[in-house]
Amino acid sequence: MSRPVSKFAGWLARAPVQDKFGLCGLLALLCWISYSLGRRFSHLPLRLQHAVSWRRFFQAPTPGVLQWLDIPSYLQGGVLAALFIANIITISLHAQTWADVQKRAGCLAVTHLVPLCSGFSFSLPAHVYYVERDTFHWAHRWLGRICVLHCLLHGSVLGANARNTSLGAPLAIPLLAGCSLVSILPWTLAAILRRWPQLGLKVHHLLALIATGALFYHLIDRVSSYRWVLLGGICAGCAWGAGTCLHTMWFHRSWRITSRRALAQSFNRLLWLDIAVPMDWVAQPGQYVQLWMPHLGVRSSLQLPAFYVASVDTVHNAPGAPTTRMLRIVTRPRPGVTGRIAQAADHATFSTIHFPVCVLGPYGHPPSLGQYGTVVFVLEDIGLFRALPFIRHLVQESRSRKNTVRRLKVLWQVRLKNFNHSHWVGDGISQILELDRMFDRNDCPEHRHRDDRGFDILQFTTHILDTQPVDRIRYRNRTRLKYHFHAIDIDKELARLMDGRGGSTAVSVCASMSTRAAVRRVVHSRTSGDCRLIDLDLEPSCEWWADGDPFVHAIAAPRESSNTGRVFEPSSTPTAMPVAHAVPEQATRLSGETLVDDRQPWQSDDSAVRGQSTNHKKWVRQKITEGGV
């Protein structure tokens, strides 16, 4: 045995239990980072089969009581239970007296404080660890709560010491650290984070700095060896902050933090941000960025709001100027920095303002949807902009024969009074539909033998809730853009699309909590393992429709279709109905599809897709046989 190994074995034999616990946690973190990097850079990524029953069970949502306790899934509940059991064993194993338990609790409090030092942003750690941002937030909250529990257990020593000594500086400093950590707990509640996200973040950082400084002073005063552990955590936090800056410099191809010019437009309750970035800057569909806007004031300089990328377009500037990319962000203004930007834009000429901004990112690892046969998007309101990059990317890959998607269904529920941007949406959807179009041999003989044609895999259905149709419009059989004037019937739509004839199914939802719950109930009720649910989140400050909305209740508990919902069923006989509001012209002619008033029998979408994607199916089967997909 070599000398370093023998020294390490001797230290391990003499080390207390809490030191071994910290060593095991460090080894587990290193193993997870190695697995994440291997899965990211390996040509043969490690993937778990979605058909495994235990995986489906662990991904299922928990009952309401566990949801209230911040345990959203059984998998997270199992991880949390294992963490609590490990802490209980560590704190009580071979403990002779209550003083030993209190001492171990103090050591474990410092150990759990180290992974909480993640810099000024969670984006880069979540990106490196290859986990979702919400999962990283959840782990951060529970590690902090366990740290507070250990602090309270260790702080019980103050009760015994306070009887014999006065409350001087040696006791006031650790008391300040403990009170600061306990005061953070209320600001981690979901209700406060939804209502005051930026205020809660600032208070959280302030209390964390006070607690860390007081605890570090206390460890130095007690000449504890764990002062080096806390110092390592502080250095790790500084390293994460420096890594965020270096990551941004690498993507911007500049060795300094460069400000970009942002164009902000505010109209019809939406805030549009167009940011010019270098041509080398590439964002994948579903990634997000963080914006630092110090020129908007002191309060804005202390915030790093995260926004998902709606689109990235190439802009050809004047002759001689370099070609740039235009990064487009769409959000709904909320109290805070977005509200101030929208207010300033409303008072400006043409409701447009220019200001410099620093773009940090991109971050995140979006899910791969090209491996599924059927992809369904259930969207509400501005959730459409969250899913548009995925839709465009799937259509482009289908056109170049790089995925196996046969059916791409988009269900978008919207209120025109809250979303009056159907013209811009229509242009985007029209481009995607034209890109996906299968050329008719009679109309386009020159495209008869081309291999870059679309397969008509996309069907876009808009559910408008706050208006009624003026005319009794009926759809042509092959129309891929449809309108309905009732809420989405989740059970009916998903049961029709998840029939197994289109291969494995991925259901992506970006909607209010009630709609998400309805989709989860339908997806997790399936016994087969050929379906996966993907939650697409928005900014924490996103505000969906109120729970008391009757249309939302119609989604959670679907009822029989009314006359309004049956107007667009060509096989039914139309009846007279009251007209509430006229549908805007740009809404009824969204993509140029022809709406006709014929009485021919209506065919299902499945038969239309089967008739239009025969070549695609043959190609998919050939690629699967060759092992190319």
C-alpha positions, 0 to 999 in steps of 0.5 A: 500500500502506498504512503498516501493511501495508507495515510488516507486509510488511517484518517478514515479510521479515526474520522468521526461519523459526520466527516464520513457523511460529508465525504460520501456526499462529495463522492456522490456529487462527483459521480453525478457530475461524471455521469452528466458529462458522460451522457452529454458528450458521449456518442452513445448517451445513456437512456432509461427505458420509459416502459419500466413500471417503477420509473412511471410510478416514481414520476407520478404526482403525489397526493395533495398533502405531499404537494403542500409539503413541497414533495411533487413526485414519488421520486423526489419523496424517495430521495428526500426520505433517503436523505433524512434517514442518512442524517438520522443515522449519522447524527445518532450512531455511536452517540454517547451523550446529548452533547455528542448529538448537538456537536454532530448537528453543528458539523452537519449544518456546516456540511449541508451549507456547502452545496447551497453556495451556488453563486449568484445564479442557479442557471450554471449549476443546473446546466452543469449538473444536467438537471432541470432548474425547478429540480435544482430549486427544489433540492436547494430548498430542502438542503436549506431546510435540513441545514436549519433543522441541524442549526436548531438542534445544535442551538439547543446548547445556547439554552443550557449556556444561557442559564449560567452566563450572560448573553455576550458576544460569544453567544450573540454571534451564533444566535444571529446566524441561527435566526438569519437561517430560520428567517429564510424559511418563510421566503421559500414558500410557493405563495411568496415566490409566485407573488414577490419572486424578486423581493424574496430572492433579495431578502434570501440573499441578504439573510444568507450573507448575514448567516454565512458571515456570522457562522464563519466568525463563530467557527473561527472563534471556536477554532473549529476545523469546519471553518475550512469546510465553510471556507471551501463552500464560499470559494465554491460560490465565488467559483460558480459566479466566475464560471457564469461570467466565463460561460457568457464570454465563451458564447459571446466570443468576447473576453469581457461582459459585452452589453447588447442592444435590446428593443422593447415593445409593449402592446396588448398586455405583452412585452416583446424583447428583441436582442441582437447577439453575435452570429456565433451565438446559438440557442437550442429550442427550449433553452433560456437566458438571464438578462442583467439590465443595470441601466434601468436603475438600481433595483433592476441591477440587482435582478437576474430574471430568466426568460425562455427564447421564443425564436432566434432569427438571422438579421442581414444588416447594412452592407459592411456591417456584420450579420447578427442574430435577433433573439426574441423574448415574449413575456407578460409584464409583472410587477418588477423589472418587466413591469417597469420596462413595459411602463416605459415603453407605453409612454415612449414614441411608438411604444418602443424603447432601446436600452443596453442589456447583458445576456447570460446564457444560454442554459438548460438541456431541453428534452429530445422529442424527435424519438417519439412517433406522436408529439402532443402540445397542450398550451394556454395563452403565452405558453405557445411561445414556449413551445414554438421553438420545439414545434419549428425544430421538429418540423425541420428535422422531419423535413430533413429525415432526422426524427421519427415523428409521424403526428405533431398535434398542437392544442392551444387554448386562448382568450382573444381579450388577453391575447390580441397577437393572432396576426404575429402568431399566424405568420409564424404558424403559416411559415411552419405549416408551409415548411411541413407541407407535402407537395401535391404531385399534380400541382407541383410536378417538379417536387415529385422526386424531391426528398426534402418535402414535408410530410404534413405531420403538424395539425394546429387547433385553436380553442377560443374561449371568449368569442363565438363564430359569426358564420357556420364554418365547416372545415375541409377534410385535410385542413390542418388548422382548425378553430373551436369555441369551447375548452379543450376536452383533455380526455377526448383529445389525448385518448384519440391521439394516444391510441398506439397507432403512431408509436410512442407518445410524448405529451408536453404541457405548458398551461395553468395548474388545473390544465396540468393536473388534468393532463397528468391524470390522463397520462398517468392513468395509462398502464402501458409505458409508451407515453411520457409527460413533459412539463414545460415551465415558464418564468416564476412570475407568470400569471395564468388564468384564475382558478375561479374561471368557468372555462378552467373548470371546464378543462378540469372536469370536461362536460358534453359539448355544447352547440358552440362546440358542435358548430365545427363538427361537419357531420352534425346539423348546425343550429342557431346560436347567439353570437357574442363577438366577431372573430377578428379577420386575422384570427379566422385566416391564420394560415391561409387554409381554406374554410369551406361550407360543405356537407361531405362526411368528415374523416378523422385526423388519424386517417388523414395523417395516415394517408399523407405520411406513407412515405415517412413511415416507410423511411422510418421503418427503413432507418430503424432497420438500418439502425440509423434512428 
